[in-house]
Amino acid sequence: MADAPIIVYPADAQGGRRVRARGAILGRAYNVNDVLALLGDAGFDPDEISLDGPLIEWRGGGAWAWDPGEGD
């Protein structure tokens, strides 16, 4: 069901990254498991989401950048 871009924003001061899909904010993730859980709650099949695939735009660092300022 991965038919829309997913955006994961840079980490905030607490290390959380905002996750947006289909134009809606899904929540804040603190690790990749949180990202997959938020996507699952939004109707995406986490097993079909590739963390390094073209459907996820990682802003401020990739899937493993969770510290504030990392990836800048």
C-alpha positions as a printed Julia matrix, in Angstrom:
72×3 Matrix{Float64}:
  0.0    0.0    0.0
  3.01   2.22  -0.39
  1.53   4.68  -2.86
  2.52   8.02  -1.34
  5.79   9.6   -0.28
  6.77   9.35   3.35
  8.84  12.1    4.96
 10.88  11.65   8.12
 12.06  15.02   9.41
 15.33  15.79  11.25
 15.62  14.9   14.92
 14.39  17.53  17.37
 16.13  18.45  20.63
 14.71  15.31  22.3
 15.86  13.02  19.47
 12.38  12.47  18.01
 11.73  12.7   14.29
  8.34  13.76  12.91
  6.87  11.3   10.4
  4.5   12.45   7.65
  2.69  10.37   5.01
 -0.08  11.2    2.58
  0.02  14.8    3.77
 -0.72  13.95   7.4
  1.56  13.99  10.42
  1.61  10.45  11.8
  3.55  11.19  14.96
  7.06  11.34  16.34
  9.49   8.44  16.08
 12.54   7.82  18.23
 13.9    4.9   16.19
 13.18   2.96  13.01
 10.81   0.61  14.83
  8.69   3.63  15.75
  8.68   4.73  12.09
  7.45   1.29  11.0
  4.8    1.25  13.76
  3.49   4.68  12.74
  3.36   3.59   9.11
  1.54   0.39  10.07
 -1.03   2.4   12.05
 -1.53   4.57   8.94
 -2.33   1.54   6.78
  1.06   0.86   5.22
  2.41  -2.68   5.27
  5.69  -2.34   7.2
  6.98  -5.52   5.54
  6.73  -3.77   2.17
  8.52  -0.59   3.25
 12.23  -0.42   2.52
 13.96   2.02   4.87
 16.4    2.92   2.11
 13.86   2.77  -0.71
 12.48   5.61  -2.8
  9.23   5.99  -0.84
 10.88   7.44   2.26
 12.55  10.83   2.2
 14.89  11.12   5.17
 15.54  14.75   5.98
 18.45  15.6    8.22
 20.07  12.18   7.94
 19.13   8.66   7.01
 17.35   5.9    8.85
 20.04   5.66  11.51
 20.39   9.4   12.34
 18.45   9.98  15.56
 20.61  12.41  17.52
 19.77  16.12  17.13
 22.07  17.67  14.57
 23.22  14.33  13.19
 23.18  14.32   9.43
 23.31  18.11   9.12
